[in-house]
Amino acid sequence: MTTTGYLKDTQFKKFCAYGFFKNQRFFESFIILYFLHHGISYLQIGILYSMREVMLNLFEVPAGFLADSLGRKKTMLTSLTLYIACFILFSLGSTFGIFIAAFLLYALADAFRTGTHKAMIYDYLKRKGWSQYKVSYYGHTRSWSQKGSALSSLIAGAIIFISGEYRWIFIVSLIPAILNLLLIASYPDTLNGKTSSLTKAAIRTSFQHSWEDFKTSFRKREVRKAIVNTSVYSGYFKALKDFLQPIMQALALSLPLMESQTGEKRTAVIIGTLYFFIYMLTSRASKRSAHFSKRFSSNTGALNTSLVMGIAAGVAAGVLLYLQQPLWAVLFYIVIYLTENIRKPIGMAYTTDYVKQEILATALSAESQMKTLWTALITFLMGVLAHHFSLSVALVLLSGTLLLLFPLLRVNNATSPGSQEGKHN
């Protein structure tokens, strides 16, 4: 046993590798610019993202049932296959209609993935008797996801600089997706969770039991409060994170660097480099999540403080962008990224304290379902406001509104589980 309280065994390395390959999506650092390059407006971008989240919302809980009732490995393999089809469509597309079809595949793939892999991790921790270390364990595996994103952004910048075409970042994204397909196939069958035989009666019975357990768990006030607090910021982050790209582009074009190169190539280098450093910072933030939570008497204080901190950074970024200070706007935008990665392991630990292990994938999918509702709403409003006013005004209005809603979004001390991982270390 190491000083962490758990062994970094072969399965730990597989969990880390999955996160690393999962975030080797070279297009993510440039997708907004890719849309703008093809003449897609901010309003259309808002519609695309919102549509994806609505479809994800429709598929997410049924996908969680599928994972819990029929097996998590097959669910993950299906998800990865859909991602591959999506990347191919993106690489071939250039119109709003094709992007709609690609985003539909993306939403379906996300629905099968969301909550399922996390449930496999927590199931593994329970089997090993390491549940009390879940914040640290999940934080370390998530840090590899951020390292994957960091490397991905550098590779993406290099691909665009060399090829001069955005579509190649989608084509190259197929490689890590295929590697993850093989990796998930190698997971032990014990991580499948409870499964049922493929008969109509068995499937119906399994779904009924899952649904009853699901309703029973979510009658608890603690679960509802936890889900609202964790989902609102994750939805806010997911809605806003890609809109950093136009701000980075403005920064890149304002810097006296590589002036002999085209604006697109300068943007590729600057954005790729900036995202590399951002994701290296977020990787460290994930690993330090447990240390952050120890500064508070419970995870309740950590969740409330970080919620205000992240949304306030959004207000500041919008104001600075309005004042034509792209460098400072980018720096405050980075705080939004860091906050999400600090909060994620804490929020996951807080929520799972109240959910039965057998329906964990279902419960986590339900939490993500609320996140998608927030994401759909915020992204649509972001697109509308940015289209009619500006990106800076949209940031200030949306972030400011969420700050005003904080009294309704906070978790109360009375709902805290009363335990922290740090007390076990």
C-alpha positions as CSV (number, residue, x, y, z in Angstrom):
1,M,0.0,0.0,0.0
2,T,1.4,3.4,-0.9
3,T,1.1,6.7,1.0
4,T,-2.1,7.5,-1.0
5,G,-3.9,4.6,0.8
6,Y,-4.5,2.7,-2.4
7,L,-2.4,0.7,-4.9
8,K,-1.6,2.2,-8.4
9,D,-2.1,-1.3,-9.9
10,T,-2.7,-2.3,-13.5
11,Q,-6.4,-1.3,-13.4
12,F,-5.5,2.1,-12.0
13,K,-3.2,2.6,-15.0
14,K,-5.9,1.5,-17.4
15,F,-8.3,4.0,-15.8
16,C,-5.7,6.7,-16.3
17,A,-4.9,5.6,-19.9
18,Y,-8.6,5.7,-20.7
19,G,-8.9,9.3,-19.5
20,F,-5.7,10.2,-21.4
21,F,-6.9,8.8,-24.7
22,K,-10.5,10.0,-24.2
23,N,-9.3,13.6,-24.2
24,Q,-7.1,13.2,-27.3
25,R,-9.8,14.9,-29.3
26,F,-7.7,17.3,-31.4
27,F,-10.7,19.2,-32.6
28,E,-11.9,20.4,-29.2
29,S,-9.4,23.3,-29.0
30,F,-10.6,24.7,-32.4
31,I,-14.2,23.6,-32.9
32,I,-15.7,27.1,-32.5
33,L,-13.2,28.5,-34.9
34,Y,-13.9,25.6,-37.3
35,F,-17.6,26.5,-37.3
36,L,-16.9,30.2,-37.8
37,H,-14.5,29.3,-40.6
38,H,-17.4,27.6,-42.4
39,G,-19.7,30.6,-41.9
40,I,-21.7,29.3,-39.0
41,S,-22.9,32.2,-36.8
42,Y,-22.9,32.4,-33.0
43,L,-26.6,31.9,-33.1
44,Q,-26.2,28.7,-35.1
45,I,-23.4,27.6,-32.8
46,G,-25.7,28.1,-29.8
47,I,-28.4,26.1,-31.6
48,L,-26.0,23.3,-32.4
49,Y,-24.7,23.0,-28.8
50,S,-28.1,23.3,-27.3
51,M,-29.5,20.7,-29.6
52,R,-26.7,18.3,-28.7
53,E,-27.4,18.8,-25.0
54,V,-31.2,18.3,-25.4
55,M,-30.6,15.0,-27.3
56,L,-28.1,14.0,-24.6
57,N,-30.7,14.7,-22.0
58,L,-33.2,12.5,-23.8
59,F,-30.8,9.6,-24.1
60,E,-28.8,9.9,-20.9
61,V,-30.9,8.2,-18.2
62,P,-32.0,5.3,-20.5
63,A,-28.3,4.8,-21.3
64,G,-27.6,4.7,-17.6
65,F,-30.2,2.0,-17.2
66,L,-28.6,0.1,-20.1
67,A,-25.2,0.3,-18.4
68,D,-26.5,-0.9,-15.0
69,S,-28.9,-3.5,-16.4
70,L,-27.0,-5.0,-19.4
71,G,-23.3,-4.3,-18.7
72,R,-21.0,-1.4,-18.6
73,K,-18.3,-2.7,-21.0
74,K,-20.7,-3.1,-23.9
75,T,-22.2,0.3,-23.2
76,M,-18.7,1.9,-23.3
77,L,-17.8,0.1,-26.5
78,T,-21.0,1.3,-28.2
79,S,-20.2,4.8,-27.1
80,L,-16.7,4.7,-28.7
81,T,-18.0,3.3,-31.9
82,L,-20.5,6.2,-32.2
83,Y,-17.7,8.7,-31.5
84,I,-15.7,7.3,-34.4
85,A,-18.7,7.7,-36.7
86,C,-19.2,11.3,-35.5
87,F,-15.5,12.2,-36.2
88,I,-15.7,10.9,-39.7
89,L,-18.9,13.0,-40.4
90,F,-17.3,16.1,-39.0
91,S,-14.2,15.7,-41.2
92,L,-16.4,15.5,-44.3
93,G,-18.9,18.3,-43.3
94,S,-19.0,22.0,-44.1
95,T,-22.7,22.8,-43.7
96,F,-25.1,23.5,-40.8
97,G,-27.1,20.4,-41.7
98,I,-24.1,18.0,-41.6
99,F,-22.9,19.5,-38.3
100,I,-26.4,18.8,-36.9
101,A,-26.1,15.1,-37.9
102,A,-22.6,14.9,-36.4
103,F,-23.7,16.5,-33.1
104,L,-26.6,14.0,-32.9
105,L,-24.1,11.1,-33.0
106,Y,-21.9,13.0,-30.5
107,A,-24.9,13.3,-28.1
108,L,-25.8,9.6,-28.4
109,A,-22.1,8.6,-27.8
110,D,-21.9,11.0,-24.8
111,A,-25.2,9.5,-23.4
112,F,-23.7,6.0,-23.4
113,R,-20.4,7.1,-21.8
114,T,-21.6,9.6,-19.2
115,G,-21.6,8.1,-15.7
116,T,-20.7,4.7,-16.9
117,H,-16.9,4.8,-16.6
118,K,-17.1,6.7,-13.3
119,A,-19.4,3.9,-12.0
120,M,-16.7,1.4,-13.0
121,I,-14.1,3.3,-11.1
122,Y,-16.2,3.6,-7.9
123,D,-17.2,-0.1,-8.2
124,Y,-13.6,-1.0,-8.4
125,L,-12.7,1.1,-5.3
126,K,-15.5,-0.5,-3.3
127,R,-14.3,-4.0,-4.3
128,K,-10.8,-3.1,-3.1
129,G,-12.0,-1.4,0.1
130,W,-10.6,2.0,-1.0
131,S,-13.9,3.9,-1.2
132,Q,-12.7,6.5,1.4
133,Y,-10.0,7.6,-1.0
134,K,-12.4,8.3,-3.9
135,V,-11.6,12.0,-4.1
136,S,-7.9,11.4,-4.4
137,Y,-8.2,8.3,-6.7
138,Y,-10.7,10.0,-9.1
139,G,-8.7,13.2,-9.0
140,H,-5.5,11.4,-10.1
141,T,-7.3,9.5,-12.9
142,R,-8.9,12.8,-14.0
143,S,-5.5,14.5,-14.0
144,W,-4.5,12.2,-16.8
145,S,-7.5,13.3,-18.8
146,Q,-6.2,16.9,-18.5
147,K,-2.7,15.8,-19.6
148,G,-4.3,14.2,-22.6
149,S,-6.1,17.5,-23.4
150,A,-2.8,19.4,-23.0
151,L,-1.0,17.1,-25.5
152,S,-4.0,17.1,-27.7
153,S,-4.0,20.9,-28.1
154,L,-0.3,21.0,-29.1
155,I,-0.8,18.2,-31.7
156,A,-3.9,20.0,-33.0
157,G,-2.0,23.3,-33.4
158,A,0.8,21.5,-35.2
159,I,-1.7,19.7,-37.5
160,I,-3.4,22.9,-38.5
161,F,-0.1,24.7,-38.9
162,I,1.3,22.0,-41.2
163,S,-1.8,21.1,-43.2
164,G,-3.6,24.4,-43.2
165,E,-6.9,22.6,-42.9
166,Y,-9.1,22.1,-39.8
167,R,-10.7,18.9,-41.0
168,W,-7.5,16.9,-40.4
169,I,-7.9,17.4,-36.6
170,F,-11.0,15.3,-36.8
171,I,-9.4,12.6,-38.9
172,V,-6.4,12.2,-36.5
173,S,-8.9,12.0,-33.6
174,L,-9.9,8.6,-34.8
175,I,-6.6,7.1,-33.7
176,P,-7.0,7.5,-29.9
177,A,-10.7,6.6,-30.1
178,I,-9.8,3.2,-31.6
179,L,-7.1,2.7,-29.0
180,N,-9.7,3.4,-26.2
181,L,-12.0,0.9,-27.9
182,L,-9.3,-1.8,-27.4
183,L,-8.5,-0.6,-23.9
184,I,-12.1,-0.9,-22.7
185,A,-12.4,-4.4,-24.2
186,S,-9.5,-5.4,-21.9
187,Y,-11.3,-4.3,-18.7
188,P,-12.2,-7.2,-16.4
189,D,-15.8,-8.5,-16.6
190,T,-16.2,-7.8,-12.8
191,L,-16.6,-4.1,-13.7
192,N,-19.7,-4.8,-15.7
193,G,-21.9,-4.3,-12.6
194,K,-25.1,-6.3,-12.2
195,T,-26.2,-7.7,-15.6
196,S,-29.3,-9.5,-16.8
197,S,-29.6,-12.1,-19.5
198,L,-30.8,-10.9,-22.9
199,T,-34.4,-12.0,-22.6
200,K,-37.4,-9.6,-22.6
201,A,-38.6,-10.7,-19.2
202,A,-35.2,-10.4,-17.6
203,I,-34.5,-7.0,-19.1
204,R,-37.9,-5.7,-18.1
205,T,-37.4,-6.9,-14.5
206,S,-33.9,-5.4,-14.3
207,F,-35.2,-2.1,-15.6
208,Q,-38.0,-2.1,-13.1
209,H,-35.7,-2.8,-10.2
210,S,-33.2,-0.1,-11.4
211,W,-36.1,2.4,-11.7
212,E,-37.4,1.7,-8.2
213,D,-33.9,2.0,-6.7
214,F,-33.4,5.2,-8.6
215,K,-36.6,6.8,-7.3
216,T,-35.9,5.7,-3.7
217,S,-32.4,7.2,-3.8
218,F,-33.5,10.5,-5.3
219,R,-36.2,11.1,-2.7
220,K,-33.4,12.0,-0.4
221,R,-33.0,15.8,0.0
222,E,-29.2,15.5,0.2
223,V,-29.0,14.0,-3.3
224,R,-31.2,16.7,-4.8
225,K,-29.2,19.5,-3.3
226,A,-25.9,17.9,-4.3
227,I,-27.0,17.4,-7.9
228,V,-28.2,21.0,-8.3
229,N,-24.9,22.4,-6.9
230,T,-22.6,20.2,-8.9
231,S,-24.5,20.2,-12.1
232,V,-25.0,24.0,-12.4
233,Y,-21.3,24.8,-12.5
234,S,-20.4,21.8,-14.7
235,G,-23.2,22.9,-17.1
236,Y,-21.9,26.5,-17.0
237,F,-18.4,25.4,-17.7
238,K,-19.4,23.1,-20.5
239,A,-21.5,25.8,-22.1
240,L,-18.7,28.4,-21.9
241,K,-15.5,26.6,-22.3
242,D,-15.3,26.5,-26.1
243,F,-16.1,30.3,-26.3
244,L,-12.6,30.9,-25.0
245,Q,-11.3,30.1,-28.6
246,P,-12.4,33.4,-30.2
247,I,-10.9,35.3,-27.2
248,M,-7.6,33.4,-27.7
249,Q,-7.8,34.2,-31.4
250,A,-8.2,37.9,-30.6
251,L,-5.2,37.7,-28.3
252,A,-3.1,35.8,-30.9
253,L,-3.8,38.4,-33.6
254,S,-2.9,41.2,-31.2
255,L,0.5,39.9,-30.4
256,P,3.6,40.9,-32.4
257,L,4.5,37.2,-33.0
258,M,5.0,35.3,-36.3
259,E,3.8,38.2,-38.3
260,S,5.1,36.7,-41.5
261,Q,2.6,33.8,-41.1
262,T,-1.1,33.9,-42.0
263,G,-3.6,34.7,-39.2
264,E,-4.9,31.1,-39.2
265,K,-1.4,29.7,-38.6
266,R,-0.6,32.3,-35.9
267,T,-3.9,31.4,-34.2
268,A,-3.1,27.7,-34.4
269,V,0.3,28.1,-32.7
270,I,-0.9,30.5,-30.0
271,I,-4.1,28.6,-29.2
272,G,-2.4,25.2,-29.2
273,T,0.3,26.5,-26.8
274,L,-2.2,28.3,-24.5
275,Y,-4.4,25.2,-24.2
276,F,-1.4,23.1,-23.4
277,F,-0.6,25.2,-20.4
278,I,-4.2,25.5,-19.4
279,Y,-4.7,21.7,-19.4
280,M,-1.4,21.2,-17.5
281,L,-2.8,23.6,-14.9
282,T,-6.1,21.8,-14.8
283,S,-4.4,18.5,-14.4
284,R,-2.6,19.8,-11.3
285,A,-5.9,21.2,-10.1
286,S,-7.6,17.8,-10.3
287,K,-4.8,16.2,-8.3
288,R,-5.0,19.0,-5.7
289,S,-8.7,18.7,-5.3
290,A,-8.5,16.7,-2.1
291,H,-6.1,19.3,-0.6
292,F,-8.5,22.1,-1.5
293,S,-11.4,20.3,0.2
294,K,-9.3,20.0,3.4
295,R,-9.2,23.7,3.8
296,F,-12.9,23.5,4.7
297,S,-14.7,21.8,7.5
298,S,-16.7,19.8,5.0
299,N,-17.1,19.3,1.3
300,T,-20.1,21.7,1.6
301,G,-17.9,24.7,2.1
302,A,-15.6,23.7,-0.8
303,L,-18.5,23.3,-3.2
304,N,-20.1,26.6,-2.3
305,T,-16.9,28.6,-2.3
306,S,-15.6,27.2,-5.6
307,L,-19.1,27.8,-7.2
308,V,-18.9,31.6,-6.5
309,M,-15.2,31.7,-7.4
310,G,-15.7,30.2,-10.9
311,I,-18.8,32.2,-11.8
312,A,-17.2,35.5,-10.6
313,A,-14.3,34.7,-12.9
314,G,-16.7,34.6,-15.8
315,V,-18.0,38.0,-14.9
316,A,-14.5,39.4,-14.8
317,A,-13.5,37.8,-18.1
318,G,-16.5,39.4,-19.8
319,V,-15.8,42.8,-18.4
320,L,-12.1,42.6,-19.5
321,L,-13.0,41.4,-22.9
322,Y,-15.4,44.3,-23.3
323,L,-12.5,46.6,-22.3
324,Q,-10.5,45.0,-25.1
325,Q,-8.1,43.3,-22.7
326,P,-7.9,39.8,-24.2
327,L,-4.9,38.7,-22.2
328,W,-6.5,39.4,-18.9
329,A,-9.8,38.0,-20.2
330,V,-8.0,34.7,-21.0
331,L,-6.4,34.6,-17.6
332,F,-9.8,34.9,-15.8
333,Y,-11.3,32.4,-18.2
334,I,-8.6,30.0,-17.1
335,V,-9.9,30.3,-13.5
336,I,-13.2,28.9,-14.8
337,Y,-11.3,25.8,-16.1
338,L,-9.4,25.4,-12.9
339,T,-12.5,25.6,-10.8
340,E,-14.3,22.9,-12.7
341,N,-11.4,20.5,-12.2
342,I,-11.1,21.3,-8.5
343,R,-14.9,20.8,-8.0
344,K,-15.3,17.7,-10.0
345,P,-13.8,15.1,-7.7
346,I,-15.3,16.8,-4.6
347,G,-18.8,16.9,-6.1
348,M,-18.6,13.3,-7.3
349,A,-17.6,12.1,-3.8
350,Y,-20.3,14.3,-2.2
351,T,-23.0,12.9,-4.5
352,T,-22.0,9.2,-4.4
353,D,-22.2,9.2,-0.6
354,Y,-26.0,9.1,-0.9
355,V,-26.5,6.7,-3.9
356,K,-26.7,2.9,-3.8
357,Q,-23.7,1.2,-5.4
358,E,-25.9,-1.0,-7.6
359,I,-27.5,1.9,-9.4
360,L,-24.5,4.3,-9.4
361,A,-24.3,4.6,-13.2
362,T,-28.0,5.4,-13.3
363,A,-27.6,8.1,-10.6
364,L,-24.6,9.6,-12.1
365,S,-26.3,9.7,-15.5
366,A,-29.2,11.5,-13.8
367,E,-26.9,14.1,-12.4
368,S,-25.3,14.6,-15.8
369,Q,-28.8,14.9,-17.2
370,M,-29.4,18.0,-15.1
371,K,-26.0,19.3,-16.2
372,T,-27.1,19.0,-19.9
373,L,-30.2,21.0,-19.2
374,W,-28.0,23.8,-17.7
375,T,-25.6,23.5,-20.6
376,A,-28.4,23.6,-23.2
377,L,-30.0,26.7,-21.7
378,I,-26.7,28.6,-21.1
379,T,-25.3,27.8,-24.5
380,F,-28.4,28.8,-26.3
381,L,-28.6,32.1,-24.4
382,M,-24.8,32.6,-25.0
383,G,-25.3,32.2,-28.8
384,V,-28.3,34.5,-28.9
385,L,-26.7,37.3,-26.8
386,A,-23.3,37.0,-28.6
387,H,-25.1,37.2,-31.9
388,H,-27.2,40.3,-31.1
389,F,-24.7,42.0,-28.8
390,S,-21.2,40.6,-28.3
391,L,-19.4,37.7,-26.6
392,S,-18.3,40.0,-23.7
393,V,-21.9,41.1,-23.0
394,A,-23.1,37.5,-23.1
395,L,-20.5,36.5,-20.6
396,V,-21.3,39.3,-18.1
397,L,-25.1,38.8,-18.3
398,L,-25.1,35.0,-17.9
399,S,-22.4,34.9,-15.2
400,G,-24.0,37.7,-13.3
401,T,-27.4,36.1,-13.3
402,L,-26.0,32.8,-11.9
403,L,-24.2,34.8,-9.1
404,L,-27.6,36.3,-8.2
405,L,-29.1,32.8,-8.0
406,F,-26.4,31.5,-5.6
407,P,-28.6,31.4,-2.5
408,L,-30.8,28.9,-4.4
409,L,-27.8,26.9,-5.7
410,R,-25.7,26.5,-2.6
411,V,-25.6,23.3,-0.5
412,N,-26.3,23.7,3.2
413,N,-24.2,22.4,6.1
414,A,-27.1,20.4,7.3
415,T,-27.0,18.3,4.1
416,S,-23.3,17.5,4.3
417,P,-22.4,13.9,4.7
418,G,-20.1,14.9,7.5
419,S,-17.1,13.0,6.3
420,Q,-14.2,14.0,4.2
421,E,-11.6,11.9,2.5
422,G,-8.9,14.0,4.0
423,K,-9.7,12.6,7.4
424,H,-8.9,9.1,6.3
425,N,-5.5,10.0,4.9
